[in-house]
Amino acid sequence: MNNQIYDVIHRRRDVRAQFTGAPIPDEVLHQILSAAHAAPSVGLSQPWDFIVVRDAAIREAFHEHVQYERAAFTATLETSAAQRFARIKVDGVLESTLSIVVTYDPDRGGPAVLGRHAIADTGLYSACLAIQNLWLAATAEHLGVGWVSFYREPFLADLLAIPAGVRPLAWLCLGPVTRIETAPDLERHGWQHRRPLQTVLHHDRW
Ligand SMILES: Cc1cc2nc3c(=O)[nH]c(=O)nc-3n(C[C@H](O)[C@H](O)[C@H](O)COP(=O)(O)O)c2cc1C
């Protein structure tokens, strides 16, 4: 049995703090994007697009917006949670080499998307599978990925001139890292813990 896929799956982490900013070779970036684009999709709709963001001004504007949303989230927290959250970094927008914004176009592959008639969200599921492929491929290339969702969709759509109706699903920071941690940051900071498989496993009925 080839265990490499399991190794990559278990090594994958969300990275915020360890980006070096070193360059990513073009062929490596192409491999990672090709892996994302090879994801399964409902009705073979391939509803994703990838925006590679290198522009410093765009990244700074996004980072400022993330700080604003971070403050908005902090305002919803009790004092002790706010103190714990203050120690947690939620993005590496400025430190990572580049970012990839993944979008979802519900009109792609239409009007009759095979398999989506009863569950509209299957389109979104498909785009998320592309993100997971990207994340695993980057891990296999020993690069870090950090998913940033501290943003309002209209802000990011406007910042990147995303067409109306297309949703920005994820801002992914990408690049070489000093190391990849073995435990999730949120676990290391006592915010959340991973649940054992047995607690989410059911047989025959819930
Ligand atoms: C949909 C989604 C949104 C996320 N948004 C953020 C975010 O805004 N900032 C952040 O630091 N991590 C974000 N994460 C990363 C999660 O916190 C991380 O995946 C989780 O704590 C488990 O850690 P691991 O990915 O290292 O296993 C996000 C992950 C997902 C799947």
The ligand as a Gaussian input file, in Angstrom:
#p B3LYP/6-31G(d) Opt

LIG

0 1
 C      -13.754000      27.232000       5.912000
 C      -12.532000      27.509000       6.757000
 C      -12.279000      28.813000       7.169000
 C      -11.149000      29.096000       7.954000
 N      -10.871000      30.389000       8.302000
 C       -9.750000      30.664000       9.011000
 C       -9.372000      32.009000       9.309000
 O      -10.027000      32.978000       8.942000
 N       -8.233000      32.221000      10.002000
 C       -7.469000      31.181000      10.442000
 O       -6.447000      31.438000      11.073000
 N       -7.783000      29.906000      10.154000
 C       -8.891000      29.633000       9.441000
 N       -9.197000      28.330000       9.128000
 C       -8.308000      27.249000       9.588000
 C       -8.905000      26.462000      10.745000
 O       -8.832000      27.203000      11.930000
 C       -8.106000      25.153000      10.858000
 O       -8.304000      24.397000       9.701000
 C       -8.534000      24.323000      12.070000
 O       -8.235000      24.994000      13.265000
 C       -7.849000      22.966000      12.088000
 O       -6.448000      23.123000      12.013000
 P       -5.605000      22.424000      10.876000
 O       -6.131000      22.931000       9.557000
 O       -4.192000      22.816000      11.127000
 O       -5.839000      20.950000      11.004000
 C      -10.301000      28.036000       8.350000
 C      -10.573000      26.730000       7.917000
 C      -11.671000      26.463000       7.127000
 C      -11.914000      25.046000       6.658000

